[in-house]
Amino acid sequence: MRLSDCPADRLASIKSRHQIVIASKCHGLVANDPGTCTYLTPELKERREYVNQSGLSCAAMFNAADASLARLETTYIDLL
């Protein structure tokens, strides 16, 4: 992946953050390593480090939102 293809880099290049809407989703499992395809390895949900990292529990939704914020390098999401 080229650096310019990274969503965080594209967001950083936008000068008027208030003119765009950032939407994210939750429920699916996102691995710590971006190269891991979680849909091909469903057993990850059973591992200790992935507890509360998927589903629709309150903890899972907050964890998903925090992870999205970190990946996008922004301070807020407009729509979850």
C-alpha positions as CSV (number, residue, x, y, z in Angstrom):
1,M,0.0,0.0,0.0
2,R,1.3,3.4,-1.0
3,L,1.4,6.0,1.7
4,S,-1.1,8.2,-0.2
5,D,-3.6,5.3,-0.3
6,C,-3.9,5.4,3.5
7,P,-7.2,6.9,4.7
8,A,-5.5,8.8,7.5
9,D,-3.2,10.5,5.0
10,R,-6.1,11.4,2.8
11,L,-7.9,12.9,5.8
12,A,-4.9,14.8,6.8
13,S,-4.7,16.4,3.4
14,I,-8.3,17.8,3.7
15,K,-8.1,21.3,5.2
16,S,-11.8,21.6,6.1
17,R,-12.7,18.6,8.2
18,H,-16.2,20.0,8.8
19,Q,-17.0,19.6,5.1
20,I,-16.7,15.8,5.1
21,V,-18.7,13.1,6.9
22,I,-16.8,10.1,8.4
23,A,-18.8,7.0,8.8
24,S,-17.7,3.8,10.4
25,K,-19.2,0.4,11.3
26,C,-19.1,-2.1,14.0
27,H,-19.8,-5.8,14.6
28,G,-17.1,-7.5,12.6
29,L,-13.7,-8.4,14.0
30,V,-10.7,-6.3,13.1
31,A,-7.3,-7.9,13.8
32,N,-4.5,-6.0,15.3
33,D,-2.4,-6.6,12.2
34,P,-4.0,-4.9,9.1
35,G,-2.8,-7.8,6.9
36,T,-4.9,-10.4,8.7
37,C,-8.2,-11.4,7.0
38,T,-10.5,-12.0,9.9
39,Y,-13.3,-13.4,7.9
40,L,-11.0,-16.2,6.8
41,T,-10.0,-17.0,10.4
42,P,-13.2,-17.0,12.5
43,E,-11.3,-18.7,15.4
44,L,-9.8,-15.4,16.2
45,K,-13.0,-14.5,18.1
46,E,-12.2,-17.2,20.6
47,R,-8.7,-15.9,21.4
48,R,-8.2,-13.9,24.6
49,E,-6.9,-10.8,23.0
50,Y,-10.0,-10.5,20.8
51,V,-12.6,-10.6,23.6
52,N,-15.0,-7.7,23.2
53,Q,-13.5,-6.8,19.8
54,S,-16.6,-7.9,17.7
55,G,-20.3,-8.0,18.1
56,L,-22.8,-5.4,19.3
57,S,-22.1,-5.3,23.0
58,C,-21.4,-1.9,24.5
59,A,-17.7,-2.7,25.0
60,A,-17.3,-4.0,21.5
61,M,-18.9,-0.9,19.9
62,F,-16.7,1.4,22.0
63,N,-13.6,-0.7,21.1
64,A,-14.6,-0.6,17.4
65,A,-15.0,3.2,17.5
66,D,-11.7,3.7,19.3
67,A,-9.9,1.5,16.8
68,S,-11.5,3.4,13.8
69,L,-10.4,6.7,15.4
70,A,-6.9,5.4,15.8
71,R,-6.7,4.1,12.2
72,L,-8.1,7.3,10.7
73,E,-6.0,9.5,13.0
74,T,-8.9,11.7,13.7
75,T,-10.7,12.8,16.9
76,Y,-14.3,12.1,16.0
77,I,-16.6,10.0,13.8
78,D,-19.8,11.6,12.5
79,L,-21.8,8.4,12.0
80,L,-21.4,5.0,13.6
